[in-house]
């Protein structure tokens, strides 16, 4: 990353690479970002103190131990990686920082120091048992050059070190060695490298309205490019460029991940969670580290599993094309002009349903079913005076399974007609004042429903005839 570079880049790195200060030279994605010579990690004094207490250390040790136990029953254990989130770094320069001359191969940690500092303490304890292995890269001295100047940092380092030491006292030597091997060989991070300190903090401070938060798709891309590099390296450039072209439309790719694909996958798995609380990264990446993840060779449509990077990127590009197909539909273009927030939430349910339909029935009677799906999806807007995230979630949980779990269009049609009949009862009970986009929606769809011989909405006006 030269001084002229203004692009934030990311890649997946192992704990072993961070400890040794050297990435796999055969991996162009990594060697392009990190120095091909050895590099160092630094925690600047302006960072907050090391604040993790014993409780956080307990959780980390427990999570790692459980992952080790799970891996014992799996084949290809070395491939069962354990992702510990993201790190945000920026490259040091030759300026004076914190009263010291920074080295050209030094990277300052903006986000991740709590995890890395704790891992450094664990490595130090484990290396006291295995001096032979730990002489390589001075593993037990990871972050040893960092100056923890805050008194709070010193307190927690001492307290956590004593706790970790006590934690491993009951371990036999071979069990300690296995734990150490797992840390070095299986733990990985998505490393986000910013060209400057300012850029790094803008990404870190995602809650700051003036800053630019790290997007979920940045992490998802890095994760699956890493998977691709390990198995289909020759395709890396092709998929990276294609993804970047898609990501040029930031609004579209954000909607695709955060409002459509991730919520669809969560809701169809019967997860009762609001769309804005669903972590797209967890839907598309973390499941691959779970013992619950089973790769299916069957085409599960929007719920498809991914065995490697190619599967993920092909999935993404497929649903991007289906979203484009929907966006070019005349009815959807009219509905897309309605900007009420509640209506937009409702529209996303409709968009998910249509993409499921396109995927299941690529040669189906789309002229009819896109209208029938709209009639079923937007009944919510007709009978509910307000639509919130929880309203959207509950309706999606009830509606989307009627679309996904079918094999024939005739079955889908019956499901939708039955669903509409049930929702007609809700419409009969409701007294609407045509707000929140209702009036515009009803005007747009009145003739469309009539043309397709689909029952119109039941609209009960209030006493003032409004």
Backbone torsions as a table, in degrees:
resi	resn	phi	psi	omega
1	UNK	NA	105.0	-178.2
2	UNK	-82.2	170.2	179.8
3	UNK	-65.5	-22.4	-179.4
4	UNK	-81.6	-15.7	-174.6
5	UNK	-73.6	130.9	178.9
6	UNK	-118.9	12.2	-175.7
7	UNK	-100.4	135.0	174.2
8	UNK	-84.9	126.7	-176.6
9	UNK	-122.6	164.2	-179.0
10	UNK	-146.2	156.5	175.0
11	UNK	-160.9	167.4	178.6
12	UNK	-97.7	129.7	178.8
13	UNK	-128.6	150.1	178.8
14	UNK	-88.4	160.5	175.3
15	UNK	-61.5	-37.0	179.9
16	UNK	-60.5	-39.4	178.8
17	UNK	-66.9	-38.7	178.6
18	UNK	-67.6	-39.6	-179.6
19	UNK	-66.0	-46.1	-178.0
20	UNK	-79.0	-14.4	179.3
21	UNK	68.4	29.8	-179.4
22	UNK	-152.7	125.6	-179.4
23	UNK	-92.7	167.9	178.8
24	UNK	-61.6	114.0	-176.1
25	UNK	-67.5	-18.4	179.4
26	UNK	-81.3	-10.7	-179.6
27	UNK	-95.6	103.1	-176.2
28	UNK	-62.9	-34.6	-179.3
29	UNK	-61.4	-40.8	-179.8
30	UNK	-77.0	-47.8	-174.7
31	UNK	-67.6	-20.0	176.4
32	UNK	-73.4	-27.2	-176.5
33	UNK	-95.4	-41.9	179.7
34	UNK	-97.8	160.0	176.5
35	UNK	-62.8	139.7	176.5
36	UNK	-70.6	-20.2	171.4
37	UNK	-87.7	-175.5	-178.4
38	UNK	-70.4	144.6	178.0
39	UNK	-123.3	163.8	-179.3
40	UNK	-123.0	152.7	172.7
41	UNK	-107.3	138.7	-178.0
42	UNK	-131.6	143.9	173.0
43	UNK	-111.1	105.3	-176.9
44	UNK	-64.5	156.8	-178.8
45	UNK	-65.5	-24.9	-178.6
46	UNK	-70.8	-12.9	177.3
47	UNK	-69.0	153.8	176.7
48	UNK	-65.1	159.6	-178.1
49	UNK	-63.5	164.0	170.9
50	UNK	-70.7	111.9	-167.6
51	UNK	-115.1	-1.6	-179.2
52	UNK	-65.0	134.3	175.9
53	UNK	-101.2	-173.4	-177.4
54	UNK	-60.4	-35.8	-177.3
55	UNK	-61.2	-44.3	178.4
56	UNK	-66.4	-37.1	178.1
57	UNK	-64.8	-41.7	177.3
58	UNK	-56.8	-46.6	-178.3
59	UNK	-61.8	-44.4	-179.4
60	UNK	-63.5	-46.3	179.9
61	UNK	-63.0	-39.9	179.0
62	UNK	-63.9	-45.6	-179.7
63	UNK	-61.7	-44.0	-179.6
64	UNK	-66.3	-43.2	179.8
65	UNK	-60.8	-42.0	179.2
66	UNK	-64.6	-38.3	179.0
67	UNK	-67.0	-38.0	177.3
68	UNK	-63.0	-43.2	178.9
69	UNK	-62.5	-40.5	179.1
70	UNK	-64.0	-39.3	-176.8
71	UNK	-68.5	-23.0	-178.7
72	UNK	-63.4	-24.6	-179.0
73	UNK	-99.4	12.7	-177.3
74	UNK	-117.5	153.5	171.9
75	UNK	-85.6	164.2	179.1
76	UNK	50.7	53.3	-176.3
77	UNK	-57.7	-33.8	-177.5
78	UNK	-64.3	-18.8	179.5
79	UNK	-92.6	-6.3	-179.3
80	UNK	-85.9	80.9	-175.4
81	UNK	-77.5	156.9	179.8
82	UNK	-124.8	109.6	-174.7
83	UNK	-86.3	125.6	-179.5
84	UNK	-106.8	40.4	175.0
85	UNK	81.5	-157.4	-175.6
86	UNK	-112.8	155.0	171.6
87	UNK	-119.2	140.5	175.5
88	UNK	-115.6	120.9	-176.7
89	UNK	-125.5	158.4	164.9
90	UNK	-136.9	149.1	-174.3
91	UNK	-77.0	137.3	176.1
92	UNK	-71.5	173.2	177.5
93	UNK	-139.0	-166.6	-175.4
94	UNK	-90.5	8.0	179.6
95	UNK	-77.5	167.9	175.8
96	UNK	-84.3	120.8	178.6
97	UNK	-126.2	128.0	-179.1
98	UNK	55.7	35.2	176.9
99	UNK	77.7	6.9	-178.4
100	UNK	-128.1	151.5	176.9
101	UNK	-76.6	121.6	178.1
102	UNK	-79.2	149.7	-179.8
103	UNK	-95.3	149.9	-176.7
104	UNK	-65.1	-24.6	-178.0
105	UNK	-101.2	23.7	-175.9
106	UNK	-106.2	137.8	178.7
107	UNK	-118.9	126.9	179.1
108	UNK	-85.9	135.4	-179.1
109	UNK	-89.1	119.8	177.0
110	UNK	-97.0	-39.2	177.0
111	UNK	-137.4	127.1	178.3
112	UNK	127.6	-1.6	-174.8
113	UNK	-66.0	-30.7	-179.0
114	UNK	-65.3	-47.0	179.2
115	UNK	-66.3	-46.2	-177.0
116	UNK	-65.8	-39.9	179.4
117	UNK	-64.9	-39.0	178.5
118	UNK	-67.1	-41.6	177.6
119	UNK	-63.5	-35.3	177.9
120	UNK	-63.2	-38.7	177.7
121	UNK	-66.9	-41.3	178.3
122	UNK	-62.8	-43.8	179.2
123	UNK	-61.9	-39.6	-179.2
124	UNK	-63.1	-43.7	179.5
125	UNK	-64.3	-45.5	-177.5
126	UNK	-67.7	-31.0	-179.4
127	UNK	-74.6	-17.6	174.6
128	UNK	-66.3	-19.5	179.8
129	UNK	-96.1	-17.9	-172.8
130	UNK	-138.7	70.9	-177.4
131	UNK	-63.9	-32.2	-178.0
132	UNK	-60.9	-51.8	-178.7
133	UNK	-68.6	-34.1	-171.6
134	UNK	-81.7	-6.5	174.3
135	UNK	-68.8	-27.2	177.0
136	UNK	-66.1	122.2	179.1
137	UNK	60.5	11.5	-177.4
138	UNK	51.3	53.6	-174.0
139	UNK	-54.5	-40.7	-178.5
140	UNK	-69.2	-8.8	-179.6
141	UNK	-110.5	23.5	178.1
142	UNK	-57.9	130.6	-175.9
143	UNK	63.9	18.8	-177.6
144	UNK	-65.3	-22.8	-179.9
145	UNK	-87.8	-5.8	179.3
146	UNK	-73.1	136.7	179.5
147	UNK	-98.9	103.7	177.1
148	UNK	-86.3	91.5	-170.7
149	UNK	-86.6	-22.5	-178.5
150	UNK	-70.1	138.9	177.0
151	UNK	-62.2	-35.8	178.2
152	UNK	-62.5	-41.3	177.5
153	UNK	-60.2	-46.1	-178.5
154	UNK	-61.8	-39.3	-179.8
155	UNK	-63.5	-48.7	-176.6
156	UNK	-70.3	-33.4	177.0
157	UNK	-61.6	-46.7	-179.7
158	UNK	-64.9	-46.5	-177.9
159	UNK	-63.5	-46.2	-177.7
160	UNK	-70.0	-36.1	177.3
161	UNK	-60.8	-44.0	179.6
162	UNK	-65.5	-38.5	179.1
163	UNK	-66.1	-45.2	-179.2
164	UNK	-62.7	-40.3	178.6
165	UNK	-61.4	-43.1	178.9
166	UNK	-67.6	-35.2	-179.3
167	UNK	-59.7	-40.4	-175.0
168	UNK	-90.3	-0.1	-178.6
169	UNK	-62.8	-31.6	-178.5
170	UNK	-82.6	-6.6	-178.5
171	UNK	-81.6	135.3	168.9
172	UNK	-68.9	161.4	-176.9
173	UNK	-59.7	-40.4	-178.0
174	UNK	-68.4	-31.4	177.4
175	UNK	-70.3	-37.1	175.1
176	UNK	-63.1	-41.8	180.0
177	UNK	-63.1	-40.0	177.9
178	UNK	-63.6	-39.8	178.1
179	UNK	-62.9	-44.1	179.4
180	UNK	-63.4	-45.2	179.3
181	UNK	-59.5	-41.2	-179.5
182	UNK	-63.4	-44.0	179.2
183	UNK	-56.0	-47.5	-173.6
184	UNK	-76.3	-36.0	-172.3
185	UNK	-95.4	-22.2	-171.2
186	UNK	-116.4	-25.0	-178.0
187	UNK	-78.7	132.4	-179.8
188	UNK	-134.0	159.0	175.2
189	UNK	-131.7	150.2	165.9
190	UNK	-89.5	115.5	-173.4
191	UNK	-99.3	119.0	179.1
192	UNK	-103.6	118.5	-177.6
193	UNK	-107.1	117.3	179.1
194	UNK	-98.4	149.3	-176.7
195	UNK	-73.8	-16.1	-178.5
196	UNK	-150.3	166.5	178.0
197	UNK	-62.0	-41.9	-179.7
198	UNK	-61.5	-45.0	-179.8
199	UNK	-63.3	-39.8	-179.5
200	UNK	-62.1	-42.1	-179.4
201	UNK	-72.4	-31.0	175.5
202	UNK	-62.3	-39.8	178.4
203	UNK	-71.5	-37.9	-178.4
204	UNK	-67.2	-41.6	-174.2
205	UNK	-87.6	66.7	-177.1
206	UNK	-68.2	-18.9	179.3
207	UNK	-82.5	-11.0	-179.0
208	UNK	-82.7	119.7	-175.6
209	UNK	-64.5	-20.2	178.8
210	UNK	-86.8	-12.8	-177.2
211	UNK	-94.7	173.5	179.0
212	UNK	-113.3	105.7	-177.9
213	UNK	-69.5	151.3	176.9
214	UNK	-69.9	120.3	-175.1
215	UNK	-77.5	149.3	-179.8
216	UNK	-60.5	-35.7	-176.7
217	UNK	-70.1	-22.5	174.7
218	UNK	-63.1	-44.3	-179.2
219	UNK	-71.5	-40.1	179.4
220	UNK	-62.4	-43.2	178.9
221	UNK	-60.5	-47.3	-178.2
222	UNK	-61.3	-42.0	-179.0
223	UNK	-60.9	-49.2	-174.0
224	UNK	-79.3	-25.6	171.8
225	UNK	-67.0	-35.8	176.8
226	UNK	-64.2	-44.1	177.0
227	UNK	-61.6	-39.6	179.9
228	UNK	-65.3	-41.7	-177.7
229	UNK	-61.5	-35.3	-177.1
230	UNK	-73.7	-26.8	-170.7
231	UNK	-119.5	-34.1	-179.2
232	UNK	-135.9	56.9	-173.8
233	UNK	-54.4	-31.1	-177.7
234	UNK	-66.8	-19.9	-178.2
235	UNK	-94.4	-1.1	-172.9
236	UNK	-57.8	-51.2	-177.4
237	UNK	-61.5	-41.2	-178.5
238	UNK	-60.9	-49.9	-177.1
239	UNK	-72.9	-33.1	177.9
240	UNK	-63.5	-44.8	179.6
241	UNK	-66.2	-41.3	-179.2
242	UNK	-65.2	-39.2	177.4
243	UNK	-64.9	-44.2	-178.9
244	UNK	-62.1	-36.4	177.0
245	UNK	-63.7	-40.3	176.9
246	UNK	-65.8	-39.7	-175.7
247	UNK	-73.9	-9.1	177.2
248	UNK	-61.8	-31.8	174.3
249	UNK	-92.6	87.4	-172.2
250	UNK	-63.4	-38.7	-179.6
251	UNK	-63.4	-44.1	-177.4
252	UNK	-65.6	-47.4	-176.2
253	UNK	-68.7	-31.0	176.3
254	UNK	-66.6	-44.5	177.2
255	UNK	-62.0	-43.0	-176.9
256	UNK	-59.8	-45.2	-179.3
257	UNK	-79.5	-52.8	-166.8
258	UNK	-85.6	-24.9	-176.9
259	UNK	-110.3	-18.6	-174.7
260	UNK	-118.1	-68.5	-170.9
261	UNK	-69.1	-50.5	-179.3
262	UNK	-63.2	-46.9	176.1
263	UNK	-61.4	-40.5	179.7
264	UNK	-58.7	-45.7	-179.2
265	UNK	-65.4	-39.4	-179.9
266	UNK	-69.0	-46.6	-176.1
267	UNK	-68.7	-35.9	178.5
268	UNK	-72.3	-16.2	172.0
269	UNK	-93.0	11.9	176.8
270	UNK	64.3	33.7	174.2
271	UNK	-88.3	116.8	-178.5
272	UNK	-86.2	83.6	-175.8
273	UNK	-141.7	140.4	179.8
274	UNK	-67.9	148.3	-176.3
275	UNK	-58.3	-39.3	-178.0
276	UNK	-74.8	-8.1	176.1
277	UNK	-101.2	-5.7	179.8
278	UNK	-80.5	129.5	178.5
279	UNK	-92.5	108.5	-178.4
280	UNK	-56.9	-37.0	179.9
281	UNK	-59.1	-42.3	-178.9
282	UNK	-67.7	-35.4	178.8
283	UNK	-67.1	-35.4	-172.9
284	UNK	-104.0	-8.9	-178.2
285	UNK	-129.6	-51.4	-170.1
286	UNK	-64.7	-26.9	-178.5
287	UNK	-63.2	-19.9	-177.7
288	UNK	-76.6	-10.1	176.9
289	UNK	-103.4	4.1	-177.1
290	UNK	-95.4	144.0	176.2
291	UNK	-73.0	-8.0	177.0
292	UNK	-83.8	-12.2	-176.9
293	UNK	-79.4	122.0	175.7
294	UNK	-124.8	123.1	-179.7
295	UNK	-75.7	130.1	179.3
296	UNK	-110.5	133.9	176.6
297	UNK	-80.6	-11.9	179.1
298	UNK	-76.1	153.7	176.3
299	UNK	-81.9	104.8	-179.3
300	UNK	-96.1	14.0	177.2
301	UNK	62.9	-129.1	-175.5
302	UNK	-66.9	-17.0	177.1
303	UNK	-97.9	15.2	-177.9
304	UNK	-56.1	145.4	175.2
305	UNK	-97.4	161.7	-174.8
306	UNK	-124.1	120.5	178.6
307	UNK	-87.9	-19.6	-176.8
308	UNK	-160.5	179.1	-177.1
309	UNK	-60.5	-38.8	-178.2
310	UNK	-59.7	-46.3	-179.5
311	UNK	-57.2	-43.0	-178.9
312	UNK	-65.1	-50.4	-176.0
313	UNK	-64.1	-38.3	177.3
314	UNK	-65.0	-38.4	175.9
315	UNK	-60.2	-50.1	-177.8
316	UNK	-60.6	-46.8	-177.0
317	UNK	-67.5	-33.1	176.7
318	UNK	-62.0	-49.5	-176.7
319	UNK	-74.3	-23.9	170.8
320	UNK	-64.6	-41.8	177.7
321	UNK	-65.4	-38.3	178.6
322	UNK	-67.3	-36.5	176.8
323	UNK	-66.8	-38.8	175.5
324	UNK	-61.8	-41.7	179.3
325	UNK	-61.0	-42.8	177.0
326	UNK	-65.8	-42.0	-177.6
327	UNK	-63.3	-23.7	178.7
328	UNK	-89.3	-2.0	178.6
329	UNK	-76.1	136.3	-175.0
330	UNK	-60.9	-45.1	179.7
331	UNK	-60.7	-46.4	-178.3
332	UNK	-63.7	-37.7	179.4
333	UNK	-62.2	-36.4	176.6
334	UNK	-69.8	-43.5	179.4
335	UNK	-65.4	-30.0	-177.5
336	UNK	-69.7	-11.7	179.1
337	UNK	-83.8	-9.8	-179.6
338	UNK	-87.8	116.9	-168.8
339	UNK	-104.7	9.3	176.3
340	UNK	-65.6	136.1	-174.8
341	UNK	-57.1	-48.1	-179.8
342	UNK	-60.4	-38.1	178.8
343	UNK	-67.1	-37.4	178.6
344	UNK	-63.0	-42.2	176.4
345	UNK	-58.5	-42.4	178.7
346	UNK	-65.5	-39.2	-179.2
347	UNK	-63.7	-34.4	178.4
348	UNK	-65.7	-36.3	175.7
349	UNK	-60.9	-44.6	178.8
350	UNK	-61.4	-44.0	-178.7
351	UNK	-62.1	-42.0	177.2
352	UNK	-60.5	-47.2	-178.9
353	UNK	-59.8	-41.6	-179.3
354	UNK	-67.6	-41.4	178.8
355	UNK	-64.3	-37.1	175.0
356	UNK	-61.9	-43.9	179.9
357	UNK	-62.0	-49.2	-179.7
358	UNK	-57.0	-40.7	-178.1
359	UNK	-67.9	-40.0	-176.8
360	UNK	-78.9	-33.4	-174.6
361	UNK	-131.6	71.5	-175.9
362	UNK	-62.1	-24.0	179.5
363	UNK	-113.9	26.6	-175.5
364	UNK	-81.4	-178.9	-179.9
365	UNK	-83.7	72.5	-171.5
366	UNK	-67.2	-31.6	-179.7
367	UNK	-57.7	-41.2	-179.5
368	UNK	-79.1	-46.5	-171.5
369	UNK	-73.6	-28.9	176.1
370	UNK	-65.6	-31.8	177.3
371	UNK	-76.1	-43.3	179.7
372	UNK	-64.1	-39.8	176.9
373	UNK	-62.6	-38.6	178.5
374	UNK	-64.6	-43.6	-179.7
375	UNK	-59.7	-39.9	179.4
376	UNK	-74.1	-42.3	-175.5
377	UNK	-68.6	-41.6	-172.2
378	UNK	-90.4	5.4	170.7
379	UNK	-58.5	-32.0	177.8
380	UNK	-57.4	-44.5	-178.5
381	UNK	-65.2	-29.6	-177.3
382	UNK	-76.2	-42.4	-174.2
383	UNK	-98.2	-11.7	178.5
384	UNK	-104.1	122.7	-179.9
385	UNK	-65.3	-29.5	179.6
386	UNK	-137.9	141.4	178.1
387	UNK	-121.4	117.7	177.7
388	UNK	-109.9	-179.5	179.8
389	UNK	-61.0	-40.1	-179.9
390	UNK	-67.3	-36.3	176.8
391	UNK	-62.5	-45.4	178.6
392	UNK	-59.1	-46.2	-179.3
393	UNK	-59.3	-49.4	-176.0
394	UNK	-64.3	-39.4	179.9
395	UNK	-69.0	-41.1	179.6
396	UNK	-63.1	-42.1	178.8
397	UNK	-59.6	-35.5	-178.9
398	UNK	-80.4	-37.6	-169.9
399	UNK	-87.6	-45.7	-168.8
400	UNK	-64.3	-33.1	179.0
401	UNK	-64.9	-25.0	177.0
402	UNK	-67.6	-24.4	-178.8
403	UNK	-92.7	-39.5	-173.1
404	UNK	-77.6	-45.1	-171.7
405	UNK	-88.0	58.2	175.6
406	UNK	-135.5	158.9	179.5
407	UNK	-115.8	-21.0	-176.2
408	UNK	-133.2	153.3	179.2
409	UNK	-63.2	-35.5	179.3
410	UNK	-61.0	-39.5	178.5
411	UNK	-66.4	-42.2	177.7
412	UNK	-61.9	-44.7	-179.7
413	UNK	-59.1	-44.8	-179.8
414	UNK	-64.8	-41.2	177.2
415	UNK	-57.5	-45.0	-177.1
416	UNK	-69.8	-40.4	178.3
417	UNK	-64.2	-40.8	177.2
418	UNK	-64.9	-40.9	179.5
419	UNK	-63.9	-43.8	178.8
420	UNK	-61.5	-41.1	179.7
421	UNK	-60.1	-40.3	178.1
422	UNK	-66.5	-43.2	-178.2
423	UNK	-72.5	-21.7	174.6
424	UNK	-60.1	-34.8	178.6
425	UNK	-64.5	-38.1	176.5
426	UNK	-66.0	-39.6	-179.9
427	UNK	-65.3	-36.8	179.6
428	UNK	-64.7	-32.9	-178.1
429	UNK	-79.7	-18.5	-171.2
430	UNK	-90.4	141.5	172.0
431	UNK	-113.6	108.5	-174.8
432	UNK	-100.0	150.3	176.1
433	UNK	-111.4	17.5	175.9
434	UNK	57.2	43.7	175.9
435	UNK	-108.6	-178.7	177.2
436	UNK	61.8	23.7	179.4
437	UNK	97.0	-3.7	-177.5
438	UNK	-57.8	-50.5	-174.1
439	UNK	-60.1	-44.9	179.7
440	UNK	-65.2	-45.3	180.0
441	UNK	-59.0	-48.4	-178.2
442	UNK	-63.1	-36.6	178.5
443	UNK	-67.1	-41.6	-179.4
444	UNK	-63.8	-41.4	-168.5
445	UNK	-94.9	-13.0	-173.9
446	UNK	-52.9	-55.6	-177.4
447	UNK	-72.9	-30.4	179.9
448	UNK	-65.2	-45.2	178.4
449	UNK	-64.8	-39.5	-179.9
450	UNK	-63.0	-41.5	-178.4
451	UNK	-64.4	-35.7	-178.9
452	UNK	-91.5	6.1	179.2
453	UNK	59.4	41.5	177.7
454	UNK	-107.4	134.7	-177.0
455	UNK	-57.5	133.3	178.5
456	UNK	-73.8	166.3	178.6
457	UNK	-68.3	152.0	176.5
458	UNK	-93.3	105.9	-175.9
459	UNK	-111.2	116.5	-179.2
460	UNK	-104.5	112.9	-176.7
461	UNK	-78.0	156.4	178.9
462	UNK	-77.4	-179.8	-172.7
463	UNK	-64.7	-23.3	-179.7
464	UNK	-86.7	0.1	178.9
465	UNK	74.2	18.0	-179.7
466	UNK	-85.9	NA	NA
